[in-house]
């Protein structure tokens, strides 16, 4: 029963995170990128450029381009597109249109009237949204799907291709709009790129502990029964005292690590505890191999 509850909890948590990431991404695009013409790459940036050139509603272009990318994905990748990507792409495009229906923004206006605040908000929301999606292995489609198609049929470096495509979109903003908008788009792309990994690392943040103690059974029992984690234990010998000690290694959340540190002191006042921060722990109960 506990295993089933854990699985159900993990599924619900992942679903909520994918939903939040899609909605936050859509909010950043509609409320801050589109009114200010911030073309930071991706299909949202391309839609902003085409909307200006073709005098077409940008939200409509976002919907059309993303649905076309899904169609291309299914055509060349089949179910390799992934259910998470389909869900996030559909929700993201739907929310852009819902925001437009609920809060129409007139052309040439924005929420704060301050271009710097708008740029910061667009970059932060984009980074947080992308970070939440990447954490769960999802995406809002668009260029991500096209990258999968390119990878299937060519040996091209996907990251370089995507950077080049985003660079062209950002560069075009200098000519389609003006220098100020182009510079803001460049800065926004750089801010978002640097923040996405920070967000992912924050969501994945865990602690690894190594405990040297004479009370290994009490500590490992606390780890397995109270914290519901596992541990590895091996025998060691103190270099100074020449006495036997047990070394326990475990990985867990920040909160659990603090609880274990305090407990270790109660059963062995001479325990030696080292705690390290990490955002990449792979294996059962943590990140699956193959996902960054």
N, C-alpha and C positions, 0 to 999 in steps of 0.2 A: 504493500500500500504506500509506504513512504517513497519507494522508487517511482511509482506512478505519479504521486503528488509532485515529486521533484521534476519529473518530465513535463507534466502539465504546467507547472509554474514556469519552467524554462520556456516553453512554447508561448505562453501568454506574455511573458516578459519580452521575448523577442518580437512578437507581434506588435506590442505597444511601442517598442523602440523603432521598429520599421515604420510604423504609422507616424510617430512623432518626427522622425527624420524626414519623411516625405512632406509633411505639413510645414515644418520649419523651412525646408528648402523652397517650397512653393511661396511661403510668406516673404522670404528674402528676395526671390525673383520678382514677385508682383509689386510689393510695397517699396522696394528700394532700387532694384536693378532697372526695371522697366521705366519708371518715371524719370530716372536720371541718365538713361541710355548707357548704363555700365555694361559693356560687352566683355565680360571676363572669360570668355571661352565657352565651350560646350554648346548644346543646342539652344539654351536660353540666350546666350550671346549672339548666336547666329540668327535667332528669331528677332532679336532687337534690331540687328542690322537690316534684315530683310523687311521688317515692318516699316522701317524708315524709307528704304529704297522703293518698296512696292506700294507704300501707303495702305498696308493691310494691318488689321488688328493683331497685335503681338501675341496676345493670349491664344488666339486662334492658330497662329503659326507654331507656338509651343506645342499645342495639342496635335496639329497635323504632323510635325516633324517627329515627335516622340512616338506617335502611333505608326508612322512609316518605319521608324527604326525597329519597332516591335515586329512589324510585318517582315522586314528584311531578316531579322533575327530568326523568326520561325521558319522562313524560307530556306535559310542556309544552315541553321543550327538545330532546327527542330525543338525538342524539349530541352535542349542544352541552354536555352535562354534562361531558364530557371524561374520557378514560381515566385520567388521573392522579388526578382527584377520586374516581372510582369505586374505584380501587385503594387509595387512602389511607383512604377512608371504611370500606371493608370490613376493611382491616388494623387500623385504629384500633378499631373496634367488636369485632373478634375478640380483640385483645390485652387490652382491658378485661376480657373474660370469661375469657381465659387467666390473667391476673393473679389474678382472683378464685378460679379453680380451684387455682392453684399456691400462692397466699398469702392465704388467707381472713383477713379482718380483722373482728373482732367489732364490733358496733355500739357506739358510744361510746368506742372506743379509737383510738389513732393510733400512729405509729411512734416518735416522739421524746418525746411527752408535753409538748412545748412548742409552744404555739399560734403563737408568732411564727416559730419555725423551720419549722413546717408551712406557714404562709402564704408565707414566702420561697421554700420549695421548690416549692410549687404554682405560684407566679408565675413562677419561673425556668424550671421545666420547660415550663410553658405557652408562655412566650416563646420559648425555644430551639426547641421543637417547631414552633411556628407559623412562626418565622423560617426554619427549614430547608425547610418546605413552600412558603412564599411565594417563597423563592429559586428553586425549581424550577417555580413556577407551579401548585402543587398545593394541596389543602386537604382537611380531614376532613369536608367536606360540611356537613350541618346547615343553619345559618342562611345559609351562603354560597350554597347551592343555591337556597334560598328567595329570596335577594336577586336572583339571576339571573332567577328567574321574575318577580319584581316589576318588575325593570328592563325585561323584555320587554314587559310589558303596561301599564305606567304610566310617567309622567314624573317619578315621585317621586325625591328624592335618596336613593340607596341607603345612603350612609354615615350619614345622619341617621336613616333608618328602623332600621338595625341598631343604632345607638347607643341609640335610644329603646327598642328591644326588649330590649337588654342591661340598660338602666337599669331597666326594669320587673321583670326577673328579679332583679336585685340588690336593688331596693327591696322586692320580695316576701319576700326572706330575712329582713327585719326582723320581719315578721309571722308567717311560717311557723316560724321558729326563735326567735332572740332578738336583742337589740341588739348584743351582742358579735359574733355570727356575721355580722350585717348589716354592721357596720363593717369587719370583716375582709374580707368579700366586696367592699366598695367599694374598700378599699385594694389588694386583690389585683388587681382589674380595672384600676385605675390603673397599678399597677406593671407588669403584663403589657403593657398598651397602650403604655407608654413604652419598654419593653425590646424589643418585637418589632422596631421599626424599627432599634434599635441592633444587634440580631443580624443583620438583613438587611444593614445597612451594613457590618458586620464581614465577612460572607461575600463581599460584593461589592467589598471594599476593593482598590483598584488605585492605581497611581501614573502620573501623566502627567509627561513630561520634556520640557524644551526645552534643547537643547545648542547653544551658539554655538562654532564650532570652525573651524580651518584644515585639519582632517583628516576631511572628511565621508565620503569613500569607505571609509576603514578602519572608521569607527564604524557606518555603515549596513550594511556587510558583516557586522560583528559582530552587529548587531541581527537581520538576516535569516537568517544562516547558523548562528549559535550560539544566539541566544535564540529564533529562529523567530517573530519578530514583524515588523511592518512599520513604516514610518516615512514621514514627509513631509519634504522638504528644499527650502529656497529660499535664494536668495542675498540677502545683506544687506551693509550697510556700517557700519563702526564710526564712531560720532559723534566720538570723541576721536582715534582713530588715522587715520581716513579710509581704512582698508584694508578689503579685501573679506573677508567671513566667510560661512560657511554656517550656516544655522539648521536644526536637525533637531528635529522633534517626533515623539514616540512615546508609546504607552501600554502598560503591562505590569504584571506582578505586583510586589509589594514586593521579593521576592528578585531578580527579573530587573533591577529598577531599580538595586539596589545593585551588581550585577555590571556593569551598563553604566556606572554612575558611575565605578567603579574602572578599567574598561577605558579610558574616555575620557581619564583622566589619564595613562595609559601612552603614548598616541599623540599627545596634545597637552596639554602641561603648563599651557598657558594657556587651556584650554577653560573655558567658563563654563556651568555646569549648574544648572538650577532643577528641583526635583522637587516636585510637588504631590500631596497625598492626594485621592482621589476615590472615591466609592462608586457613581457613575453614569456609566458609559461605554457608549454604545450604538453598535452596529455589529458587523461581522464579527469573531468571536473574543471578543466581550464580550456585553453584554446585548442581546436583540432589542428593537426598537422596539415600544412598546405594553405592555411589562411593567415595573412599578415595582420 
